[in-house]
Amino acid sequence: MWILDENNLAICAIVTVAMQFIFFLIACTCKFDKVTDFAGGTNFVVLAVLTFFLAETYSTRQIIITVFVVVWGLRLSGYLLYRIIKIGEDKRFDDKRENCLKFAGFWVFQAVWVFTVSLPVIFINAPASALKSTSITPQDIVGIVFFAIGLFSETFADFQKFGFRNNPINKGKWCDKGLWKVSRHPNYFGEITLWIGVFIMSTSILVDAQWVAVLSPVFTMAILLFLSGIPLLEQKSDERYRKNEDYVTYKKRTSPLIPFPPPVYGVFPSFLKCLCCCEFPLYNHLNEEEEVIRTDQPHVALA
């Protein structure tokens, strides 16, 4: 009970579930999926501001982390809301929009995501945290640098790709401009980097069970690297452009996540790309069409 009371975890869990449930009712009743990402981003902002004012300690670290999350959350949720309004519908929910249970599954997952990833912020903003370390530590400085790099990368990558897609000249092309020239997913690199930064900042005050906050960057990386992030987008791109030699070359010379100059990344051996640059085998779907054709061909019996 101590960790729940002292760190406001219980009230944060209740607020998160309530907020996601309300948005779910709106989305499910109206068959309206334009608020899904907006509900997630703003939930982070609500938890950061709520825990900040509940503590009433207002330390420098608490002010910094709260401002960081508010800026990140409002920027991301506003951008995603604007994007989905322009696009019309979120294709992720084409098989869920009419099925209430499937749709609810997404909202449950989103509630877990928001609460888990917010753990470092909740612990930093806990009342007792302001007394553990009153001055800025080296971890804070490193965390601030990571967060700044991550926010810059994610913000510029989002706007570069959005501008690229809205240019009629680029219809049917993949984005390889700006940050997308040195990383196939620079926005995800930014997202992972900034939450690593938030966790590093929290290490200045974490004690005992609070180290569960490490789940924040781990959960973020797991989702983006292995679940609904890079794997789905890589498969979609490979299926669409696998016959385009320029795309195949772009993929071989461009890091999936960590920005690298294409000439440098292109000469890396495969094991080094996998080990150091997250070029996992599950991202490669370029040869699947050939495999299907070979499988579908009739076998000729040998005399």
Phi and psi restraints in degrees (value plus and minus 20) as a CYANA .aco file:
   2 TRP   PHI     -78.4   -38.4
   2 TRP   PSI     -66.9   -26.9
   3 ILE   PHI     -85.9   -45.9
   3 ILE   PSI     -51.4   -11.4
   4 LEU   PHI     -90.2   -50.2
   4 LEU   PSI     -67.0   -27.0
   5 ASP   PHI     -90.0   -50.0
   5 ASP   PSI     -67.6   -27.6
   6 GLU   PHI     -90.8   -50.8
   6 GLU   PSI     -46.5    -6.5
   7 ASN   PHI    -128.0   -88.0
   7 ASN   PSI     -16.6    23.4
   8 ASN   PHI      40.4    80.4
   8 ASN   PSI       7.7    47.7
   9 LEU   PHI     -86.5   -46.5
   9 LEU   PSI     -58.4   -18.4
  10 ALA   PHI     -83.5   -43.5
  10 ALA   PSI     -68.8   -28.8
  11 ILE   PHI     -86.3   -46.3
  11 ILE   PSI     -53.0   -13.0
  12 CYS   PHI     -87.2   -47.2
  12 CYS   PSI     -59.3   -19.3
  13 ALA   PHI     -85.3   -45.3
  13 ALA   PSI     -62.9   -22.9
  14 ILE   PHI     -84.1   -44.1
  14 ILE   PSI     -65.5   -25.5
  15 VAL   PHI     -83.0   -43.0
  15 VAL   PSI     -61.3   -21.3
  16 THR   PHI     -84.0   -44.0
  16 THR   PSI     -68.3   -28.3
  17 VAL   PHI     -82.5   -42.5
  17 VAL   PSI     -63.4   -23.4
  18 ALA   PHI     -83.8   -43.8
  18 ALA   PSI     -64.4   -24.4
  19 MET   PHI     -84.7   -44.7
  19 MET   PSI     -65.8   -25.8
  20 GLN   PHI     -87.8   -47.8
  20 GLN   PSI     -54.4   -14.4
  21 PHE   PHI     -87.0   -47.0
  21 PHE   PSI     -60.9   -20.9
  22 ILE   PHI     -83.7   -43.7
  22 ILE   PSI     -66.2   -26.2
  23 PHE   PHI     -85.4   -45.4
  23 PHE   PSI     -55.4   -15.4
  24 PHE   PHI     -82.0   -42.0
  24 PHE   PSI     -64.5   -24.5
  25 LEU   PHI     -79.5   -39.5
  25 LEU   PSI     -61.1   -21.1
  26 ILE   PHI     -85.1   -45.1
  26 ILE   PSI     -68.2   -28.2
  27 ALA   PHI     -85.9   -45.9
  27 ALA   PSI     -62.0   -22.0
  28 CYS   PHI     -91.0   -51.0
  28 CYS   PSI     -61.7   -21.7
  29 THR   PHI     -86.2   -46.2
  29 THR   PSI     -60.9   -20.9
  30 CYS   PHI    -115.4   -75.4
  30 CYS   PSI     -19.1    20.9
  31 LYS   PHI      30.4    70.4
  31 LYS   PSI      30.1    70.1
  32 PHE   PHI    -144.8  -104.8
  32 PHE   PSI      90.3   130.3
  33 ASP   PHI    -127.3   -87.3
  33 ASP   PSI      -3.7    36.3
  34 LYS   PHI     -97.0   -57.0
  34 LYS   PSI     -33.5     6.5
  35 VAL   PHI    -121.9   -81.9
  35 VAL   PSI     -17.5    22.5
  36 THR   PHI     -83.3   -43.3
  36 THR   PSI     -75.1   -35.1
  37 ASP   PHI     -88.7   -48.7
  37 ASP   PSI     -54.1   -14.1
  38 PHE   PHI     -82.5   -42.5
  38 PHE   PSI     -59.3   -19.3
  39 ALA   PHI     -85.0   -45.0
  39 ALA   PSI     -56.4   -16.4
  40 GLY   PHI     -90.1   -50.1
  40 GLY   PSI     -69.0   -29.0
  41 GLY   PHI     -83.3   -43.3
  41 GLY   PSI     -64.4   -24.4
  42 THR   PHI     -90.5   -50.5
  42 THR   PSI     -44.9    -4.9
  43 ASN   PHI     -84.0   -44.0
  43 ASN   PSI     -58.7   -18.7
  44 PHE   PHI     -79.8   -39.8
  44 PHE   PSI     -62.9   -22.9
  45 VAL   PHI     -83.7   -43.7
  45 VAL   PSI     -64.3   -24.3
  46 VAL   PHI     -80.9   -40.9
  46 VAL   PSI     -64.4   -24.4
  47 LEU   PHI     -85.9   -45.9
  47 LEU   PSI     -60.7   -20.7
  48 ALA   PHI     -83.9   -43.9
  48 ALA   PSI     -67.5   -27.5
  49 VAL   PHI     -88.5   -48.5
  49 VAL   PSI     -61.1   -21.1
  50 LEU   PHI     -80.6   -40.6
  50 LEU   PSI     -70.8   -30.8
  51 THR   PHI     -86.9   -46.9
  51 THR   PSI     -51.9   -11.9
  52 PHE   PHI     -83.3   -43.3
  52 PHE   PSI     -65.7   -25.7
  53 PHE   PHI    -101.6   -61.6
  53 PHE   PSI     -45.3    -5.3
  54 LEU   PHI     -86.9   -46.9
  54 LEU   PSI     -55.1   -15.1
  55 ALA   PHI     -89.2   -49.2
  55 ALA   PSI     -60.9   -20.9
  56 GLU   PHI      39.7    79.7
  56 GLU   PSI       8.0    48.0
  57 THR   PHI    -125.9   -85.9
  57 THR   PSI     -52.1   -12.1
  58 TYR   PHI      32.3    72.3
  58 TYR   PSI      28.3    68.3
  59 SER   PHI     -95.1   -55.1
  59 SER   PSI     143.8   183.8
  60 THR   PHI     -78.5   -38.5
  60 THR   PSI     -64.0   -24.0
  61 ARG   PHI     -83.2   -43.2
  61 ARG   PSI     -61.2   -21.2
  62 GLN   PHI     -85.0   -45.0
  62 GLN   PSI     -59.3   -19.3
  63 ILE   PHI     -84.3   -44.3
  63 ILE   PSI     -65.7   -25.7
  64 ILE   PHI     -81.7   -41.7
  64 ILE   PSI     -70.0   -30.0
  65 ILE   PHI     -86.8   -46.8
  65 ILE   PSI     -55.9   -15.9
  66 THR   PHI     -88.2   -48.2
  66 THR   PSI     -63.7   -23.7
  67 VAL   PHI     -82.6   -42.6
  67 VAL   PSI     -62.6   -22.6
  68 PHE   PHI     -76.8   -36.8
  68 PHE   PSI     -71.0   -31.0
  69 VAL   PHI     -87.6   -47.6
  69 VAL   PSI     -57.4   -17.4
  70 VAL   PHI     -83.8   -43.8
  70 VAL   PSI     -66.3   -26.3
  71 VAL   PHI     -82.2   -42.2
  71 VAL   PSI     -68.0   -28.0
  72 TRP   PHI     -82.5   -42.5
  72 TRP   PSI     -67.9   -27.9
  73 GLY   PHI     -85.5   -45.5
  73 GLY   PSI     -63.9   -23.9
  74 LEU   PHI     -89.0   -49.0
  74 LEU   PSI     -59.3   -19.3
  75 ARG   PHI     -83.0   -43.0
  75 ARG   PSI     -68.3   -28.3
  76 LEU   PHI     -88.6   -48.6
  76 LEU   PSI     -67.9   -27.9
  77 SER   PHI     -85.5   -45.5
  77 SER   PSI     -57.5   -17.5
  78 GLY   PHI     -85.7   -45.7
  78 GLY   PSI     -62.0   -22.0
  79 TYR   PHI     -84.5   -44.5
  79 TYR   PSI     -65.9   -25.9
  80 LEU   PHI     -85.9   -45.9
  80 LEU   PSI     -55.3   -15.3
  81 LEU   PHI     -86.8   -46.8
  81 LEU   PSI     -65.3   -25.3
  82 TYR   PHI     -82.4   -42.4
  82 TYR   PSI     -61.1   -21.1
  83 ARG   PHI     -84.9   -44.9
  83 ARG   PSI     -64.4   -24.4
  84 ILE   PHI     -90.6   -50.6
  84 ILE   PSI     -49.5    -9.5
  85 ILE   PHI     -86.7   -46.7
  85 ILE   PSI     -58.9   -18.9
  86 LYS   PHI     -89.3   -49.3
  86 LYS   PSI     -61.1   -21.1
  87 ILE   PHI     -92.8   -52.8
  87 ILE   PSI     -64.1   -24.1
  88 GLY   PHI      96.7   136.7
  88 GLY   PSI     -82.5   -42.5
  89 GLU   PHI    -157.4  -117.4
  89 GLU   PSI     131.5   171.5
  90 ASP   PHI    -111.9   -71.9
  90 ASP   PSI      92.5   132.5
  91 LYS   PHI     -86.3   -46.3
  91 LYS   PSI     -35.9     4.1
  92 ARG   PHI     -81.6   -41.6
  92 ARG   PSI     -42.8    -2.8
  93 PHE   PHI    -128.4   -88.4
  93 PHE   PSI      -4.9    35.1
  94 ASP   PHI     -81.2   -41.2
  94 ASP   PSI     -52.8   -12.8
  95 ASP   PHI    -118.6   -78.6
  95 ASP   PSI     -14.1    25.9
  96 LYS   PHI    -142.6  -102.6
  96 LYS   PSI     -43.0    -3.0
  97 ARG   PHI     -77.1   -37.1
  97 ARG   PSI     -56.6   -16.6
  98 GLU   PHI    -113.1   -73.1
  98 GLU   PSI     -24.5    15.5
  99 ASN   PHI    -132.6   -92.6
  99 ASN   PSI      88.4   128.4
 100 CYS   PHI     -81.2   -41.2
 100 CYS   PSI     -60.3   -20.3
 101 LEU   PHI     -87.5   -47.5
 101 LEU   PSI     -63.6   -23.6
 102 LYS   PHI     -84.1   -44.1
 102 LYS   PSI     -60.8   -20.8
 103 PHE   PHI     -84.7   -44.7
 103 PHE   PSI     -59.2   -19.2
 104 ALA   PHI     -84.5   -44.5
 104 ALA   PSI     -53.8   -13.8
 105 GLY   PHI     -78.3   -38.3
 105 GLY   PSI     -59.2   -19.2
 106 PHE   PHI     -83.1   -43.1
 106 PHE   PSI     -62.6   -22.6
 107 TRP   PHI     -89.7   -49.7
 107 TRP   PSI     -53.5   -13.5
 108 VAL   PHI     -84.4   -44.4
 108 VAL   PSI     -65.4   -25.4
 109 PHE   PHI     -81.9   -41.9
 109 PHE   PSI     -59.5   -19.5
 110 GLN   PHI     -85.6   -45.6
 110 GLN   PSI     -57.5   -17.5
 111 ALA   PHI     -83.8   -43.8
 111 ALA   PSI     -63.3   -23.3
 112 VAL   PHI     -82.9   -42.9
 112 VAL   PSI     -62.1   -22.1
 113 TRP   PHI     -81.2   -41.2
 113 TRP   PSI     -69.6   -29.6
 114 VAL   PHI     -80.6   -40.6
 114 VAL   PSI     -67.5   -27.5
 115 PHE   PHI     -85.8   -45.8
 115 PHE   PSI     -65.0   -25.0
 116 THR   PHI     -85.6   -45.6
 116 THR   PSI     -66.6   -26.6
 117 VAL   PHI     -89.5   -49.5
 117 VAL   PSI     -44.7    -4.7
 118 SER   PHI    -101.1   -61.1
 118 SER   PSI     -25.9    14.1
 119 LEU   PHI     -73.2   -33.2
 119 LEU   PSI     -66.9   -26.9
 120 PRO   PHI     -79.6   -39.6
 120 PRO   PSI     -57.7   -17.7
 121 VAL   PHI     -86.9   -46.9
 121 VAL   PSI     -62.6   -22.6
 122 ILE   PHI     -81.2   -41.2
 122 ILE   PSI     -63.0   -23.0
 123 PHE   PHI     -90.1   -50.1
 123 PHE   PSI     -58.6   -18.6
 124 ILE   PHI     -83.6   -43.6
 124 ILE   PSI     -59.2   -19.2
 125 ASN   PHI    -105.2   -65.2
 125 ASN   PSI     -19.0    21.0
 126 ALA   PHI     -84.9   -44.9
 126 ALA   PSI     125.3   165.3
 127 PRO   PHI     -73.2   -33.2
 127 PRO   PSI     -62.6   -22.6
 128 ALA   PHI     -92.5   -52.5
 128 ALA   PSI     -39.0     1.0
 129 SER   PHI     -86.2   -46.2
 129 SER   PSI     -52.4   -12.4
 130 ALA   PHI     -85.4   -45.4
 130 ALA   PSI     -41.9    -1.9
 131 LEU   PHI    -110.7   -70.7
 131 LEU   PSI     -39.0     1.0
 132 LYS   PHI     -93.7   -53.7
 132 LYS   PSI     -59.5   -19.5
 133 SER   PHI    -167.3  -127.3
 133 SER   PSI      80.0   120.0
 134 THR   PHI    -102.9   -62.9
 134 THR   PSI     -40.0     0.0
 135 SER   PHI    -127.6   -87.6
 135 SER   PSI     141.3   181.3
 136 ILE   PHI     -90.1   -50.1
 136 ILE   PSI     111.3   151.3
 137 THR   PHI    -124.9   -84.9
 137 THR   PSI     147.2   187.2
 138 PRO   PHI     -77.2   -37.2
 138 PRO   PSI     -55.1   -15.1
 139 GLN   PHI     -82.3   -42.3
 139 GLN   PSI     -57.8   -17.8
 140 ASP   PHI     -82.0   -42.0
 140 ASP   PSI     -64.3   -24.3
 141 ILE   PHI     -83.8   -43.8
 141 ILE   PSI     -65.8   -25.8
 142 VAL   PHI     -81.7   -41.7
 142 VAL   PSI     -63.7   -23.7
 143 GLY   PHI     -82.5   -42.5
 143 GLY   PSI     -60.4   -20.4
 144 ILE   PHI     -83.1   -43.1
 144 ILE   PSI     -61.6   -21.6
 145 VAL   PHI     -83.2   -43.2
 145 VAL   PSI     -65.8   -25.8
 146 PHE   PHI     -80.3   -40.3
 146 PHE   PSI     -64.9   -24.9
 147 PHE   PHI     -83.1   -43.1
 147 PHE   PSI     -63.4   -23.4
 148 ALA   PHI     -82.4   -42.4
 148 ALA   PSI     -64.3   -24.3
 149 ILE   PHI     -81.8   -41.8
 149 ILE   PSI     -64.3   -24.3
 150 GLY   PHI     -84.8   -44.8
 150 GLY   PSI     -65.2   -25.2
 151 LEU   PHI     -85.2   -45.2
 151 LEU   PSI     -62.1   -22.1
 152 PHE   PHI     -80.4   -40.4
 152 PHE   PSI     -67.8   -27.8
 153 SER   PHI     -82.4   -42.4
 153 SER   PSI     -67.9   -27.9
 154 GLU   PHI     -84.9   -44.9
 154 GLU   PSI     -64.2   -24.2
 155 THR   PHI     -84.2   -44.2
 155 THR   PSI     -71.0   -31.0
 156 PHE   PHI     -87.6   -47.6
 156 PHE   PSI     -57.0   -17.0
 157 ALA   PHI     -83.8   -43.8
 157 ALA   PSI     -63.0   -23.0
 158 ASP   PHI     -80.9   -40.9
 158 ASP   PSI     -67.2   -27.2
 159 PHE   PHI     -91.2   -51.2
 159 PHE   PSI     -53.9   -13.9
 160 GLN   PHI     -85.5   -45.5
 160 GLN   PSI     -63.3   -23.3
 161 LYS   PHI     -91.1   -51.1
 161 LYS   PSI     -57.9   -17.9
 162 PHE   PHI     -84.7   -44.7
 162 PHE   PSI     -63.1   -23.1
 163 GLY   PHI     -85.3   -45.3
 163 GLY   PSI     -58.1   -18.1
 164 PHE   PHI     -82.1   -42.1
 164 PHE   PSI     -65.9   -25.9
 165 ARG   PHI     -90.5   -50.5
 165 ARG   PSI     -46.4    -6.4
 166 ASN   PHI    -106.9   -66.9
 166 ASN   PSI     -19.7    20.3
 167 ASN   PHI    -112.0   -72.0
 167 ASN   PSI      95.3   135.3
 168 PRO   PHI     -74.2   -34.2
 168 PRO   PSI     -47.7    -7.7
 169 ILE   PHI     -82.9   -42.9
 169 ILE   PSI     -48.1    -8.1
 170 ASN   PHI    -114.4   -74.4
 170 ASN   PSI      -8.7    31.3
 171 LYS   PHI     -79.5   -39.5
 171 LYS   PSI     109.4   149.4
 172 GLY   PHI      63.3   103.3
 172 GLY   PSI     -15.3    24.7
 173 LYS   PHI    -127.8   -87.8
 173 LYS   PSI     142.1   182.1
 174 TRP   PHI    -118.1   -78.1
 174 TRP   PSI     132.6   172.6
 175 CYS   PHI     -99.9   -59.9
 175 CYS   PSI     101.7   141.7
 176 ASP   PHI    -154.5  -114.5
 176 ASP   PSI      11.7    51.7
 177 LYS   PHI    -130.4   -90.4
 177 LYS   PSI     135.4   175.4
 178 GLY   PHI      42.4    82.4
 178 GLY   PSI    -151.6  -111.6
 179 LEU   PHI     -85.9   -45.9
 179 LEU   PSI     -44.1    -4.1
 180 TRP   PHI     -92.2   -52.2
 180 TRP   PSI     -26.9    13.1
 181 LYS   PHI    -101.4   -61.4
 181 LYS   PSI     -44.2    -4.2
 182 VAL   PHI    -131.5   -91.5
 182 VAL   PSI     -24.3    15.7
 183 SER   PHI    -173.9  -133.9
 183 SER   PSI     117.2   157.2
 184 ARG   PHI     -96.0   -56.0
 184 ARG   PSI     -38.3     1.7
 185 HIS   PHI    -162.9  -122.9
 185 HIS   PSI      44.3    84.3
 186 PRO   PHI     -85.8   -45.8
 186 PRO   PSI     -45.9    -5.9
 187 ASN   PHI     -86.6   -46.6
 187 ASN   PSI     -58.3   -18.3
 188 TYR   PHI     -91.9   -51.9
 188 TYR   PSI     -55.0   -15.0
 189 PHE   PHI     -78.4   -38.4
 189 PHE   PSI     -63.1   -23.1
 190 GLY   PHI     -84.5   -44.5
 190 GLY   PSI     -63.2   -23.2
 191 GLU   PHI     -81.5   -41.5
 191 GLU   PSI     -66.7   -26.7
 192 ILE   PHI     -85.1   -45.1
 192 ILE   PSI     -63.8   -23.8
 193 THR   PHI     -83.3   -43.3
 193 THR   PSI     -62.4   -22.4
 194 LEU   PHI     -89.4   -49.4
 194 LEU   PSI     -53.6   -13.6
 195 TRP   PHI     -97.0   -57.0
 195 TRP   PSI     -47.1    -7.1
 196 ILE   PHI     -83.1   -43.1
 196 ILE   PSI     -61.9   -21.9
 197 GLY   PHI     -81.1   -41.1
 197 GLY   PSI     -62.2   -22.2
 198 VAL   PHI     -82.2   -42.2
 198 VAL   PSI     -62.8   -22.8
 199 PHE   PHI     -84.7   -44.7
 199 PHE   PSI     -62.5   -22.5
 200 ILE   PHI     -79.5   -39.5
 200 ILE   PSI     -60.7   -20.7
 201 MET   PHI     -81.1   -41.1
 201 MET   PSI     -59.1   -19.1
 202 SER   PHI     -89.2   -49.2
 202 SER   PSI     -40.6    -0.6
 203 THR   PHI     -85.2   -45.2
 203 THR   PSI     -34.5     5.5
 204 SER   PHI     -87.9   -47.9
 204 SER   PSI     -42.6    -2.6
 205 ILE   PHI    -147.1  -107.1
 205 ILE   PSI     -26.1    13.9
 206 LEU   PHI     -87.8   -47.8
 206 LEU   PSI     116.5   156.5
 207 VAL   PHI    -160.4  -120.4
 207 VAL   PSI     126.9   166.9
 208 ASP   PHI      29.3    69.3
 208 ASP   PSI    -143.5  -103.5
 209 ALA   PHI     -86.7   -46.7
 209 ALA   PSI     -34.6     5.4
 210 GLN   PHI     -86.0   -46.0
 210 GLN   PSI     -37.1     2.9
 211 TRP   PHI     -86.2   -46.2
 211 TRP   PSI     -24.2    15.8
 212 VAL   PHI     -82.2   -42.2
 212 VAL   PSI     -33.6     6.4
 213 ALA   PHI     -81.0   -41.0
 213 ALA   PSI     -38.1     1.9
 214 VAL   PHI     -81.4   -41.4
 214 VAL   PSI     -39.8     0.2
 215 LEU   PHI     -83.6   -43.6
 215 LEU   PSI     -41.4    -1.4
 216 SER   PHI     -80.4   -40.4
 216 SER   PSI     -80.6   -40.6
 217 PRO   PHI     -89.0   -49.0
 217 PRO   PSI     -52.0   -12.0
 218 VAL   PHI     -84.7   -44.7
 218 VAL   PSI     -65.0   -25.0
 219 PHE   PHI     -84.1   -44.1
 219 PHE   PSI     -61.6   -21.6
 220 THR   PHI     -81.5   -41.5
 220 THR   PSI     -65.8   -25.8
 221 MET   PHI     -85.2   -45.2
 221 MET   PSI     -59.7   -19.7
 222 ALA   PHI     -81.8   -41.8
 222 ALA   PSI     -63.9   -23.9
 223 ILE   PHI     -85.1   -45.1
 223 ILE   PSI     -69.0   -29.0
 224 LEU   PHI     -95.9   -55.9
 224 LEU   PSI     -53.9   -13.9
 225 LEU   PHI    -107.2   -67.2
 225 LEU   PSI     -49.2    -9.2
 226 PHE   PHI    -147.2  -107.2
 226 PHE   PSI     -31.3     8.7
 227 LEU   PHI    -136.6   -96.6
 227 LEU   PSI    -120.7   -80.7
 228 SER   PHI    -113.3   -73.3
 228 SER   PSI     -15.5    24.5
 229 GLY   PHI    -116.5   -76.5
 229 GLY   PSI    -124.9   -84.9
 230 ILE   PHI     -79.0   -39.0
 230 ILE   PSI     -64.6   -24.6
 231 PRO   PHI     -74.7   -34.7
 231 PRO   PSI     -64.9   -24.9
 232 LEU   PHI     -88.0   -48.0
 232 LEU   PSI     -60.9   -20.9
 233 LEU   PHI     -90.1   -50.1
 233 LEU   PSI     -57.5   -17.5
 234 GLU   PHI     -84.6   -44.6
 234 GLU   PSI     -62.6   -22.6
 235 GLN   PHI     -83.1   -43.1
 235 GLN   PSI     -63.2   -23.2
 236 LYS   PHI     -82.5   -42.5
 236 LYS   PSI     -64.2   -24.2
 237 SER   PHI     -87.7   -47.7
 237 SER   PSI     -62.2   -22.2
 238 ASP   PHI     -82.6   -42.6
 238 ASP   PSI     -61.3   -21.3
 239 GLU   PHI     -85.2   -45.2
 239 GLU   PSI     -53.7   -13.7
 240 ARG   PHI    -102.8   -62.8
 240 ARG   PSI     -56.6   -16.6
 241 TYR   PHI    -138.1   -98.1
 241 TYR   PSI     -11.1    28.9
 242 ARG   PHI     -80.1   -40.1
 242 ARG   PSI     -42.7    -2.7
 243 LYS   PHI    -108.7   -68.7
 243 LYS   PSI     -22.0    18.0
 244 ASN   PHI    -114.7   -74.7
 244 ASN   PSI      93.9   133.9
 245 GLU   PHI     -82.5   -42.5
 245 GLU   PSI     -53.7   -13.7
 246 ASP   PHI     -84.9   -44.9
 246 ASP   PSI     -57.3   -17.3
 247 TYR   PHI     -88.2   -48.2
 247 TYR   PSI     -63.5   -23.5
 248 VAL   PHI     -79.0   -39.0
 248 VAL   PSI     -61.8   -21.8
 249 THR   PHI     -85.8   -45.8
 249 THR   PSI     -62.9   -22.9
 250 TYR   PHI     -78.9   -38.9
 250 TYR   PSI     -63.5   -23.5
 251 LYS   PHI     -87.3   -47.3
 251 LYS   PSI     -59.2   -19.2
 252 LYS   PHI     -89.9   -49.9
 252 LYS   PSI     -48.5    -8.5
 253 ARG   PHI    -120.9   -80.9
 253 ARG   PSI     -23.0    17.0
 254 THR   PHI    -140.4  -100.4
 254 THR   PSI     107.8   147.8
 255 SER   PHI     -83.2   -43.2
 255 SER   PSI     121.7   161.7
 256 PRO   PHI     -89.8   -49.8
 256 PRO   PSI     -45.2    -5.2
 257 LEU   PHI    -158.0  -118.0
 257 LEU   PSI     -87.8   -47.8
 258 ILE   PHI     -93.7   -53.7
 258 ILE   PSI     103.3   143.3
 259 PRO   PHI     -80.1   -40.1
 259 PRO   PSI     110.4   150.4
 260 PHE   PHI    -162.6  -122.6
 260 PHE   PSI     125.8   165.8
 261 PRO   PHI     -80.3   -40.3
 261 PRO   PSI     109.4   149.4
 262 PRO   PHI     -71.3   -31.3
 262 PRO   PSI     -61.8   -21.8
 263 PRO   PHI     -82.1   -42.1
 263 PRO   PSI     -51.9   -11.9
 264 VAL   PHI     -95.8   -55.8
 264 VAL   PSI     -69.4   -29.4
 265 TYR   PHI     -84.5   -44.5
 265 TYR   PSI     -53.8   -13.8
 266 GLY   PHI     -82.3   -42.3
 266 GLY   PSI     -47.3    -7.3
 267 VAL   PHI    -114.8   -74.8
 267 VAL   PSI     -22.9    17.1
 268 PHE   PHI     -84.1   -44.1
 268 PHE   PSI     118.2   158.2
 269 PRO   PHI     -88.1   -48.1
 269 PRO   PSI     137.6   177.6
 270 SER   PHI     -77.4   -37.4
 270 SER   PSI     -62.0   -22.0
 271 PHE   PHI     -85.3   -45.3
 271 PHE   PSI     -53.4   -13.4
 272 LEU   PHI     -93.3   -53.3
 272 LEU   PSI     -56.5   -16.5
 273 LYS   PHI     -82.5   -42.5
 273 LYS   PSI     -60.1   -20.1
 274 CYS   PHI     -91.8   -51.8
 274 CYS   PSI     -65.1   -25.1
 275 LEU   PHI     -91.9   -51.9
 275 LEU   PSI     -61.3   -21.3
 276 CYS   PHI    -127.6   -87.6
 276 CYS   PSI     -38.8     1.2
 277 CYS   PHI    -143.4  -103.4
 277 CYS   PSI     -11.1    28.9
 278 CYS   PHI      44.6    84.6
 278 CYS   PSI       9.2    49.2
 279 GLU   PHI    -105.3   -65.3
 279 GLU   PSI      55.7    95.7
 280 PHE   PHI    -100.2   -60.2
 280 PHE   PSI     129.8   169.8
 281 PRO   PHI     -76.4   -36.4
 281 PRO   PSI     -50.2   -10.2
 282 LEU   PHI     -88.7   -48.7
 282 LEU   PSI     -27.0    13.0
 283 TYR   PHI    -108.5   -68.5
 283 TYR   PSI     -26.1    13.9
 284 ASN   PHI    -124.1   -84.1
 284 ASN   PSI      93.1   133.1
 285 HIS   PHI    -145.8  -105.8
 285 HIS   PSI      -0.3    39.7
 286 LEU   PHI     -87.9   -47.9
 286 LEU   PSI     -51.4   -11.4
 287 ASN   PHI    -121.4   -81.4
 287 ASN   PSI     -13.4    26.6
 288 GLU   PHI     -85.6   -45.6
 288 GLU   PSI     -56.4   -16.4
 289 GLU   PHI     -82.7   -42.7
 289 GLU   PSI     -61.3   -21.3
 290 GLU   PHI     -84.8   -44.8
 290 GLU   PSI     -58.4   -18.4
 291 GLU   PHI     -85.6   -45.6
 291 GLU   PSI     -58.7   -18.7
 292 VAL   PHI     -84.8   -44.8
 292 VAL   PSI     -61.8   -21.8
 293 ILE   PHI     -82.8   -42.8
 293 ILE   PSI     -64.3   -24.3
 294 ARG   PHI     -84.3   -44.3
 294 ARG   PSI     -56.6   -16.6
 295 THR   PHI     -89.0   -49.0
 295 THR   PSI     -56.9   -16.9
 296 ASP   PHI     -97.1   -57.1
 296 ASP   PSI     -37.7     2.3
 297 GLN   PHI     -91.2   -51.2
 297 GLN   PSI     118.5   158.5
 298 PRO   PHI     -86.1   -46.1
 298 PRO   PSI     125.1   165.1
 299 HIS   PHI    -106.5   -66.5
 299 HIS   PSI     116.0   156.0
 300 VAL   PHI    -118.7   -78.7
 300 VAL   PSI     102.6   142.6
 301 ALA   PHI     -91.0   -51.0
 301 ALA   PSI     117.2   157.2
 302 LEU   PHI    -102.5   -62.5
 302 LEU   PSI     119.7   159.7
